[in-house]
Structure formats: C-alpha cells, structure tokens
C-alpha cells in the first residue's frame, strides 16, 4: 500500500514497478506447471510456491479493507478527541 502523500511521479513509478514485478512469480509458476510431465505431482511438491502465488491474490483486497478501516478508526478517534487527524 502506497502513501497517497508521495509526489505524483513517485506514486506512478512505484505503481508501475508493482504492476510489472507482481505477475512474475505467477508466470513462473504457470510455466513450470505447464512444462511439468506430472502436473499433480508438481503441485504437491511445489505447494509452497503455489501458496506464495495465490496468497497475494487472495489477501490483496483484505489488506485494502483493513487499511481503510484503520484510517476510518483513526479519523473517528481524532474527531472524538477534538484533534486534527493526520492525512493518509
């Protein structure tokens, strides 16, 4: 998760790196799976690689939801105290 207060050019560069780098493990796993002679055996023997590829897909939205909830809670606590909450 990137901080929204970063300069626009830096946010764009970091998002670009993320978009390019993120699918690399997925492509690697799929290529090795397709090339494997015994695919079920490959999955059994490389289950940790499969988990490493799937977890970011599954947890991506969960992290966003959690971050939004934390921000909302911080805002509520700041408002309850009568203070100003930090941006981001």
N, C-alpha and C positions, 0 to 999 in steps of 0.2 A: 504494500500500500504506500503510495507516494504522498508526500505532504503537499497540499494544494498551495501553500505559500511560496513554493520554489519558483524561480523565474520560469517563464513560459517556455523558453528554448530548452532549459534543462529538463522540464517535465516531458516535453516532446521527445527529447533524446533518450531519456530513461524508458519511456513507454515503448519507443522503437526497439531498444535493446531487449526489453522484456518480450515483446511480440516476436522478435527473431529468435531469441535464445530459448524461450519456453517450449516450443514444439520439438526441439532437437532430441530430447530423451524419448519422446513419443515416437518419432520417426525411427530412431534407432531400435526401439523395442519391436515395432511393427515389422521392420525389415528383417530383423533376426528371427522373428516368429514365422514370417512367410518363407524364409530360407531354410528353416528347420525341417528335417525329414520327419521327425515325430513331434508334432506341434503340442500335443497334450503333455508330453514329457518335458518339452521346453518350458511350458507354462509352470509345471510342477517344480522344475529345477531352478527356475528364474522368477519365482513368485515375488520375491522382494523387489525386483526390477519392475514388475507389473504393478505392484503396490505403489512404488515411487512415481510411476507414471499416472496412476489413477487418482491418488490422494489429492494432488493439486487441483485436478478437475472437480473432484467432489467437494473439497473444502474451500474452494475459491469464493463461492457465494456466502458460505458460512462466515468467513473472515470479514467480508464486507458488511454483513448484517451485524456481526459483533462490534465492529468498529463504529458503525452508525449508532448502535445502542449506547456504546461508551460515550460518544460525543453528545448524544441527547442527555444522558445522565449528568455529564459534566455541566452542560448548559443549565439543566434544572437545578443542580446544586449551587451553581454560581448565582442563578436568579433568586434562589431561596435565601442565600446569604446577602443578597443585595449588591453583589460584586459584579465585576466585568469578567466574562469568561474569555480565555484565550482563543484565538481563531485556530481552526484545524483541529 
